[in-house]
Amino acid sequence: MRFDVFSPYSLVAVIIIYIAMALAGTGMSLRGLEPPSALSIIYIVTGAAALTAGVYLSSWLRIGEIWTPELSESFLVAAVAAGLLIQAINLYILGGIPLFSGYLKARAVTKLWFISYLVFLPSINMLLAAYPERKYYFPLLMGAIIFALTGYRTTVVVILLSGTITLYYSLRPSWRELGVLISVLAVAALLVGYVAVKSIEWQTWTLNPVELLLYRAGYTLTVFDRILSIQGATGGKLLYYTLTGYLHSIDPRAIVGEAVLGYRHSTTSLIFGPALLDFGLHAMLFQMFIIGLILGLMHRIQGSIGGFFTGIYSILLAQTMVWVETGPTDLVVWIFYLIASISIIYVLWRCYSEAGSCS
């Protein structure tokens, strides 16, 4: 039995790697970054421990063979095509390519984008999970390219990373193939992020791609460090606008910037930041525990049943890995967590009704 690279515990590894990059960025004093306090590291370790506890608690679940309906291949292919088409229409309406314009990028995340992403991401992962054929690499790459044109590297990372995770479980690629996929992912993330920043008309930075990555990580850690002294400052405002921001055209991360920096600026604050800023330490620990529990349960379910559940797990893990930097302020991701929660309840119900126990 091979080592499970993408178990929920891999999220802890991502946190460690990201904080190491952040400390490198602050240690190099990129654009005036200063080292964080020791307290911020303690909070991060505590949050990671809560996540680990949630994953560990999920180990009680034992799933046998449960029949679940599968979506047809033609339906999933059509859904993937629809997602790509809607995003293409979105780009056409914008009148240009946001990747090459800061002004267009600021308007790129529209309701059409939201719908296209919500359709494409689960469809491509379910397709790769249920029908793991190499010919479906093409729509995966097409999706990464067309969504990359919006100028947001996190979207590209999630598409490629979730696809890689799905293929890891469904197609069982060799370590060499896995290495190639991860390398492509890393290069794509660096390029999209760098091009997007260099294309911002008012941007005057001279950082190279690696320095930019380290700076972004260091900046995010610095923001989190500042949140420690203003815990609970937003009093639930972040959560509210995370759930309703698309209706009000308000970016929750701009609220983070307003609270921490004193002016509206879309600001990342680590996976731990928003809950801490909204309600304090207890909320952060609860959030991390629940994230760990849901990821752990979905991992066990996809390992036993596969198919649809593998696709959902891959999306959750990929999105949560991105959250390590950006923070849980994306409605679309919480929708996937809701889908995962419903899936868990469904499987538990089937498990108890058919076998009388899931332990």
C-alpha positions as CSV (number, residue, x, y, z in Angstrom):
1,M,0.0,0.0,0.0
2,R,1.6,3.3,-1.1
3,F,1.9,6.4,1.0
4,D,-1.2,8.6,0.7
5,V,0.2,11.9,-0.5
6,F,-3.1,13.7,-0.4
7,S,-4.6,12.6,2.9
8,P,-6.0,15.4,5.0
9,Y,-2.8,15.5,7.0
10,S,-1.1,16.9,3.9
11,L,-2.9,20.2,4.7
12,V,-0.6,20.4,7.8
13,A,2.4,20.0,5.6
14,V,1.1,22.8,3.3
15,I,0.8,25.0,6.3
16,I,4.3,24.3,7.4
17,I,5.7,24.9,3.9
18,Y,3.7,28.1,3.5
19,I,4.9,29.5,6.9
20,A,8.4,28.6,6.0
21,M,8.1,30.6,2.8
22,A,6.5,33.5,4.8
23,L,9.4,33.5,7.3
24,A,11.8,33.5,4.4
25,G,10.0,36.5,2.9
26,T,10.1,38.4,6.2
27,G,13.6,37.3,6.9
28,M,14.7,38.9,3.6
29,S,12.8,42.1,4.5
30,L,11.1,42.1,1.1
31,R,9.5,45.5,0.6
32,G,10.0,46.3,4.3
33,L,8.4,43.2,5.7
34,E,9.2,42.6,9.4
35,P,9.4,39.2,11.2
36,P,6.2,38.2,13.0
37,S,5.8,37.8,16.7
38,A,6.3,34.4,18.4
39,L,2.7,34.5,19.5
40,S,1.6,34.3,15.8
41,I,3.5,31.0,15.5
42,I,1.9,29.7,18.6
43,Y,-1.5,30.5,17.3
44,I,-0.7,28.8,14.0
45,V,0.6,25.7,15.7
46,T,-2.6,25.6,17.9
47,G,-4.8,26.0,14.9
48,A,-3.0,23.2,13.0
49,A,-3.4,21.0,16.1
50,A,-7.2,21.6,16.1
51,L,-7.2,20.6,12.4
52,T,-5.3,17.5,13.2
53,A,-7.7,16.6,16.0
54,G,-10.6,16.9,13.6
55,V,-9.0,14.6,11.1
56,Y,-8.0,12.1,13.8
57,L,-11.6,12.0,15.1
58,S,-12.8,11.0,11.7
59,S,-10.9,7.8,11.9
60,W,-13.8,6.0,13.7
61,L,-15.7,5.9,10.4
62,R,-15.7,2.6,8.6
63,I,-17.5,2.4,5.3
64,G,-18.4,-0.8,3.5
65,E,-19.6,-1.2,-0.1
66,I,-22.5,1.1,-0.6
67,W,-24.1,1.5,-4.0
68,T,-24.4,5.1,-5.1
69,P,-25.7,6.4,-8.5
70,E,-23.2,7.7,-11.0
71,L,-23.8,10.6,-13.4
72,S,-23.5,9.6,-17.0
73,E,-20.3,10.4,-18.9
74,S,-22.1,12.4,-21.5
75,F,-23.8,14.5,-18.9
76,L,-20.5,15.3,-17.2
77,V,-18.8,16.2,-20.5
78,A,-21.7,18.5,-21.3
79,A,-21.4,20.1,-17.9
80,V,-17.7,20.7,-18.3
81,A,-18.3,22.2,-21.7
82,A,-21.0,24.4,-20.3
83,G,-18.7,25.7,-17.6
84,L,-16.1,26.6,-20.1
85,L,-18.6,28.3,-22.4
86,I,-20.0,30.4,-19.6
87,Q,-16.5,31.6,-18.6
88,A,-15.8,32.4,-22.2
89,I,-18.9,34.5,-22.4
90,N,-17.9,36.2,-19.2
91,L,-14.5,37.2,-20.7
92,Y,-16.2,38.4,-23.9
93,I,-18.6,40.6,-21.9
94,L,-15.6,42.0,-19.9
95,G,-14.2,43.1,-23.3
96,G,-10.6,42.0,-22.7
97,I,-8.3,39.7,-20.8
98,P,-8.1,40.5,-17.1
99,L,-4.8,38.7,-16.8
100,F,-3.2,41.6,-18.7
101,S,-5.1,44.4,-17.1
102,G,-5.5,45.4,-13.4
103,Y,-8.7,47.3,-14.2
104,L,-10.3,44.3,-15.9
105,K,-9.1,42.0,-13.2
106,A,-11.0,44.1,-10.6
107,R,-14.2,43.3,-12.5
108,A,-13.5,39.7,-13.5
109,V,-15.2,37.9,-10.7
110,T,-18.8,38.3,-11.8
111,K,-21.9,36.3,-11.3
112,L,-21.2,34.5,-14.6
113,W,-17.7,33.6,-13.3
114,F,-19.3,32.3,-10.1
115,I,-21.7,30.1,-12.1
116,S,-19.1,28.9,-14.5
117,Y,-16.7,27.9,-11.7
118,L,-19.4,26.2,-9.7
119,V,-20.3,24.2,-12.8
120,F,-16.9,23.4,-14.2
121,L,-14.9,22.5,-11.1
122,P,-17.1,19.7,-9.8
123,S,-17.9,18.5,-13.3
124,I,-14.3,18.0,-14.4
125,N,-13.4,16.3,-11.1
126,M,-16.4,14.0,-11.2
127,L,-15.6,13.2,-14.8
128,L,-11.9,12.3,-13.9
129,A,-13.0,10.4,-10.9
130,A,-15.8,8.3,-12.5
131,Y,-14.2,8.0,-16.0
132,P,-10.4,8.3,-15.5
133,E,-9.2,8.5,-19.0
134,R,-6.2,10.5,-20.2
135,K,-8.3,12.2,-22.9
136,Y,-9.9,14.2,-20.2
137,Y,-6.6,15.8,-19.4
138,F,-7.4,18.2,-22.2
139,P,-10.6,19.8,-20.8
140,L,-8.8,20.0,-17.4
141,L,-6.0,22.0,-19.0
142,M,-8.4,24.1,-21.1
143,G,-10.2,25.0,-17.9
144,A,-7.0,26.0,-16.2
145,I,-6.1,28.2,-19.2
146,I,-9.5,29.9,-19.6
147,F,-9.8,30.6,-15.9
148,A,-6.2,31.8,-15.8
149,L,-7.2,34.6,-18.1
150,T,-9.1,36.2,-15.2
151,G,-5.7,36.8,-13.6
152,Y,-6.3,34.9,-10.3
153,R,-3.7,32.3,-9.7
154,T,-5.7,30.7,-6.9
155,T,-8.3,29.6,-9.4
156,V,-5.7,28.0,-11.6
157,V,-4.1,26.3,-8.6
158,V,-7.4,24.8,-7.5
159,I,-8.4,23.5,-10.9
160,L,-5.0,21.8,-11.5
161,L,-4.5,20.7,-7.9
162,S,-8.0,19.2,-7.6
163,G,-7.6,17.5,-10.9
164,T,-4.2,16.1,-9.8
165,I,-5.7,14.8,-6.6
166,T,-8.6,13.2,-8.4
167,L,-6.3,11.5,-10.9
168,Y,-4.1,10.4,-8.0
169,Y,-6.9,8.4,-6.5
170,S,-8.7,7.3,-9.7
171,L,-5.9,6.7,-12.3
172,R,-3.1,5.9,-9.9
173,P,-0.3,7.7,-11.8
174,S,3.3,6.7,-11.2
175,W,5.4,8.9,-8.9
176,R,7.1,10.3,-12.0
177,E,3.8,11.3,-13.6
178,L,2.7,12.8,-10.3
179,G,5.9,14.8,-10.1
180,V,5.3,16.1,-13.6
181,L,1.7,17.2,-12.7
182,I,2.8,18.9,-9.5
183,S,5.7,20.7,-11.4
184,V,3.2,22.0,-14.0
185,L,1.0,23.2,-11.2
186,A,3.9,25.1,-9.5
187,V,5.0,26.7,-12.8
188,A,1.5,27.7,-13.7
189,A,0.9,29.3,-10.3
190,L,4.2,31.2,-10.5
191,L,3.6,32.4,-14.0
192,V,-0.1,33.5,-13.6
193,G,0.7,35.3,-10.3
194,Y,3.7,37.1,-11.7
195,V,2.1,38.1,-15.0
196,A,-1.1,39.3,-13.2
197,V,1.0,41.5,-10.9
198,K,3.2,42.9,-13.6
199,S,0.1,43.7,-15.7
200,I,-1.4,45.9,-13.0
201,E,-1.1,49.4,-14.5
202,W,-0.3,51.2,-11.2
203,Q,2.1,48.5,-10.0
204,T,5.8,49.5,-9.7
205,W,7.3,46.4,-8.0
206,T,10.5,44.9,-9.3
207,L,10.3,41.5,-7.5
208,N,11.1,38.4,-9.5
209,P,8.6,35.5,-9.5
210,V,10.1,33.7,-6.5
211,E,10.5,36.9,-4.5
212,L,6.9,37.8,-5.3
213,L,5.8,34.4,-3.9
214,L,7.8,34.8,-0.8
215,Y,6.6,38.4,-0.4
216,R,3.0,37.4,-0.7
217,A,3.5,34.7,1.9
218,G,5.4,37.1,4.3
219,Y,2.8,39.8,3.8
220,T,0.0,37.4,4.6
221,L,1.7,36.3,7.8
222,T,2.3,39.9,8.8
223,V,-1.4,40.6,8.4
224,F,-2.2,37.6,10.6
225,D,0.2,38.8,13.2
226,R,-1.6,42.1,13.3
227,I,-4.9,40.4,13.7
228,L,-3.8,39.0,17.1
229,S,-4.1,42.4,18.7
230,I,-7.6,43.1,17.3
231,Q,-9.4,39.7,17.7
232,G,-13.1,40.0,17.3
233,A,-12.9,43.4,15.7
234,T,-15.2,42.7,12.8
235,G,-17.8,41.0,15.0
236,G,-19.1,38.6,12.4
237,K,-19.1,41.1,9.5
238,L,-16.6,38.9,7.6
239,L,-18.7,35.8,7.9
240,Y,-21.8,37.8,6.8
241,Y,-20.2,39.2,3.7
242,T,-18.5,35.9,2.9
243,L,-22.0,34.4,2.6
244,T,-23.7,37.4,1.0
245,G,-20.8,39.3,-0.7
246,Y,-21.9,38.4,-4.2
247,L,-25.3,39.9,-3.6
248,H,-23.7,43.2,-2.3
249,S,-20.7,43.2,-4.6
250,I,-18.4,43.3,-1.5
251,D,-15.1,41.5,-1.3
252,P,-14.7,40.1,2.3
253,R,-10.9,40.3,2.0
254,A,-11.3,44.1,1.5
255,I,-12.9,44.1,5.0
256,V,-9.9,42.3,6.3
257,G,-7.7,45.1,4.8
258,E,-9.9,47.8,6.3
259,A,-9.8,46.3,9.7
260,V,-6.1,45.5,9.8
261,L,-4.5,48.1,7.5
262,G,-7.0,50.9,8.0
263,Y,-8.1,51.2,4.4
264,R,-10.0,49.0,1.9
265,H,-7.6,46.6,0.2
266,S,-8.2,43.0,-0.7
267,T,-6.0,41.3,1.9
268,T,-5.1,37.7,2.7
269,S,-4.7,36.6,6.3
270,L,-4.0,32.8,6.4
271,I,-6.6,30.2,7.0
272,F,-6.7,31.2,10.6
273,G,-7.2,34.9,10.2
274,P,-10.9,35.6,9.3
275,A,-12.4,33.5,12.2
276,L,-10.0,35.2,14.6
277,L,-10.8,38.6,13.3
278,D,-14.5,37.9,13.5
279,F,-14.9,36.1,16.8
280,G,-11.6,35.3,18.4
281,L,-9.5,32.3,19.3
282,H,-12.4,29.9,20.1
283,A,-13.9,30.5,16.7
284,M,-10.6,29.8,15.0
285,L,-10.1,26.5,16.8
286,F,-13.7,25.5,16.1
287,Q,-13.4,26.3,12.4
288,M,-10.1,24.3,12.1
289,F,-11.5,21.3,13.9
290,I,-14.6,21.2,11.7
291,I,-12.5,21.6,8.6
292,G,-10.3,18.7,9.7
293,L,-13.3,16.6,10.6
294,I,-15.1,17.1,7.3
295,L,-11.9,16.5,5.3
296,G,-11.2,13.4,7.3
297,L,-14.7,12.0,6.8
298,M,-14.7,12.7,3.1
299,H,-11.3,11.2,2.7
300,R,-12.5,7.9,4.3
301,I,-15.7,8.0,2.2
302,Q,-13.9,8.5,-1.1
303,G,-11.4,5.8,-0.2
304,S,-14.3,3.3,0.3
305,I,-16.8,4.4,-2.4
306,G,-14.8,6.5,-4.8
307,G,-16.6,8.1,-7.8
308,F,-18.5,11.3,-7.1
309,F,-17.0,11.4,-3.6
310,T,-13.5,11.4,-4.8
311,G,-14.2,14.5,-6.9
312,I,-15.8,16.3,-4.0
313,Y,-12.9,15.4,-1.7
314,S,-10.3,16.6,-4.2
315,I,-12.1,19.9,-4.6
316,L,-12.3,20.4,-0.8
317,L,-8.7,19.6,-0.2
318,A,-7.4,21.7,-3.0
319,Q,-9.6,24.7,-2.0
320,T,-8.6,24.4,1.6
321,M,-4.9,24.3,0.7
322,V,-5.4,27.6,-1.1
323,W,-7.2,28.9,2.0
324,V,-3.9,28.4,3.8
325,E,-3.0,31.7,2.2
326,T,-6.3,33.4,1.3
327,G,-8.4,32.5,4.3
328,P,-12.0,31.0,4.3
329,T,-13.7,34.0,2.7
330,D,-15.1,32.4,-0.5
331,L,-18.7,31.5,-0.8
332,V,-18.1,29.0,-3.6
333,V,-15.9,27.0,-1.3
334,W,-18.4,27.0,1.6
335,I,-20.9,25.7,-1.0
336,F,-18.6,22.7,-1.7
337,Y,-18.3,22.2,2.1
338,L,-22.1,22.1,2.3
339,I,-22.2,19.6,-0.5
340,A,-19.6,17.5,1.4
341,S,-21.6,17.7,4.6
342,I,-24.7,16.5,2.8
343,S,-22.7,13.7,1.3
344,I,-21.4,12.7,4.7
345,I,-24.9,12.6,6.2
346,Y,-26.2,10.6,3.2
347,V,-23.4,8.0,3.5
348,L,-23.9,7.7,7.3
349,W,-27.6,7.2,6.8
350,R,-27.0,4.5,4.2
351,C,-24.4,2.9,6.3
352,Y,-26.6,2.7,9.4
353,S,-29.7,1.7,7.5
354,E,-27.9,-1.1,5.6
355,A,-25.3,-2.3,8.1
356,G,-26.5,-0.9,11.4
357,S,-23.2,0.7,12.1
358,C,-20.3,2.7,10.6
359,S,-17.7,2.0,13.2
